[in-house]
């Protein structure tokens, strides 16, 4: 599933991802792949899996989508 980072607070270790057709999805830093953690910024596209948590749906296996680099 694809989504867009809405917010992410590194100090608190959590944020939200916008997913079309869903309410904003909670994401905890432990659900983000280590390589993607420093790149979690509003507007970044991510791939994720939805899992049911104690308080509803939350993101798991979150990974920043590859950015296409244009050759000149």
RAPE-V676985 format. One record per pair of residues at least 24 apart in sequence whose C-alpha atoms are under 10 Angstrom apart, sorted by the first residue. I is the first residue (numbers start at 1). J is the second residue. Records with the same first field share a line. If there is no record, write none. Layout:
I=J ; J
This chain:
1=46 ; 47 ; 48 ; 49 ; 50 ; 59 ; 62
2=45 ; 46 ; 47 ; 48 ; 49 ; 62 ; 63 ; 64 ; 65
3=43 ; 44 ; 45 ; 46 ; 47 ; 48 ; 49 ; 59 ; 62 ; 64 ; 65
4=40 ; 41 ; 42 ; 43 ; 44 ; 45 ; 46 ; 47 ; 48 ; 64 ; 65
5=40 ; 41 ; 42 ; 43 ; 44 ; 45 ; 46 ; 64
6=40 ; 41 ; 42 ; 43 ; 44 ; 45
7=40 ; 41 ; 42 ; 43 ; 44
8=37 ; 40 ; 41 ; 42
9=40 ; 41
10=37 ; 38 ; 40 ; 41
13=37
15=40 ; 41 ; 42
16=42 ; 58 ; 59
17=42 ; 43 ; 44 ; 45 ; 46 ; 48 ; 58 ; 59 ; 62
18=42 ; 43 ; 45 ; 46
19=46 ; 48
22=57
23=57
24=57 ; 58
25=50 ; 56 ; 57 ; 58 ; 59
26=50 ; 53 ; 55 ; 56 ; 57 ; 58 ; 59 ; 60
27=57 ; 58 ; 59 ; 60 ; 61 ; 62
28=58 ; 59 ; 60 ; 62
29=59 ; 60 ; 62
30=60 ; 61 ; 62
31=58 ; 59 ; 60 ; 61 ; 62 ; 63
32=59 ; 60 ; 61 ; 62 ; 63 ; 64
33=60 ; 61 ; 62 ; 63 ; 64
34=62 ; 63
35=63 ; 64
36=62 ; 63 ; 64 ; 65
37=62 ; 63 ; 64
38=64
39=63 ; 64
40=64
